Amino acid sequence: MIDIGEGTGFLFIGAVKDFSALDTETVTITLEHQIVTFPLYLLHLAVLNEKQVMENANKEGPYGELGDYGKDWLLTHDAGSGPYMVEEVKLAEHVIGVRNPNYWQEIDKDAPDSFKIISVTEPVIVRTLMAKQELEITDVDQPTENYYAMSRLPGVKVANLQTGSPMAFMFNASKPPFDDVHFRRAVTNIFDYAVCQEQILPDSWRAVGPISTAMPGGDPSSPLLERNLEKAKTELAQSPYAAQLDQYPIELWWNSVVPDQEKMSLLLQSNCQEIGIKVNITKSSWTLFVDAAATPETTPHIFPVTFSGHAYPEAASILYQMYHSGTRGTFFNMHWLDDTTQAEIDSMIEETLVTYDKDERYKKYRAINTKALDLALDIFAVDFAQRYAYQAGYLMWPSAKAAETGGKINIMTGLRLQFKDMRFIGEE
């Protein structure tokens, strides 16, 4: 993970000083410096069969004598130790997995014998497959209208799973007029949070800031973000750009694979018109977003981002991802803060990583939450819910059941889609 440096490898780079196996079941990891949340990083420390991987690795590759570290082979094979094994992979089409007879834990006899993950997201096709009971669980990026349509199918329900993460409009704070805090505050105050949550994303929750109340380290007593027209006008009047709005049209890009972002963007455009701010909306692709993130000049003024894939379940994860200089220039941090502000926020975040007392650490998280709101770096539109339509009539899915009954939900996306914990119910 350190050598390749992709995915969640960034958690371990600069953190791990040394590691060694004491015996066949015990590993010692020595850190470069204190990181109190390091045990949570180990959620991502997967175990692979080294011999199997290296026997199938390309000898030529960017990692010296290790070749390509087996990356090409692992695209279509697995060498893990989980409850299921890869049987077939067709890239951009599907993955089929079957039970691992040598799994180190006992698997319930009624757990699924196999699974198939398909790369189909087109709404009409997804709805048709659900109607024919040829699909048990949908993806999470269907339009709201499609979830409602599928919820009317016999036996189908929509599971709304809290992610502990915001869906936000992020601002490029280096590009005029968003380099002025009063202008940013005007935009954060003009946005209609209630309409967004009630009409566009009704299965989500109202937000309180970057740290969701569902995230460990969040503050359940935090007030909900509210629209304040008068405050928006007052803040705009204090901005040096107030008399020059026609010279600064705002560029907002939205991600074409998330249809609800267009509706959110249109709402913000309409809200901004009320105080004379013109917003131009552009439909963009994920690839263009990533490319644009590379420099402050190419980054648009506003871009909606969904933070549903946090690295570990504590507030430092989302705060580091959104605001630390270590992620600047990525899709998840295009704020481009000035050096002084960036150094201050870096210091606040890094201080939490060496604070062992949980209550004290949580206080520091909340101070960063307050700082981000004061700087008006983002519009936190909603606390995001991942929605799945699923076959509740014959599939017992523990995470969906917990959401329905008010039970505890694992906010780590992958850990709530454990096939070994699911069961088919009803008649054979």
ABEGO torsion letter per residue (X at the ends): XAAAGBEAAAAABGABABBBBABAABBBBBBABBBAAAAAAAAABBBBBAAAAAAABBABEAAEAAEAGGAAAAAABBABABABBBABBBBGABBBBBBBAABABBBBAABBABBBBBBBABAAAAAAAAAAGABABBBAABBAAAAAAAAABBGBBBBBBBAGBBBBBBBBAABOAAABAAAAAAAAAABBAAAAAAAABAABBBBAEABBAABBGBBAABBBBBBBAAAAAAAAAABAAAAAAAABBBBBBBBAABAAAAAAAAAAAAAAAAAGBBBBBBBBBAAAAAAAAABAAABBABBBBBBAABABBBAAAAAAAAABAAABGBAABAAGBBAAAAAAAAAAAAAAAABABAAAAAAAAAAAAAAAAAAGABBBABBBBBBBBBBAAABBBAAAAAAAAGBBBBABAAAAABAAABBBBEBX
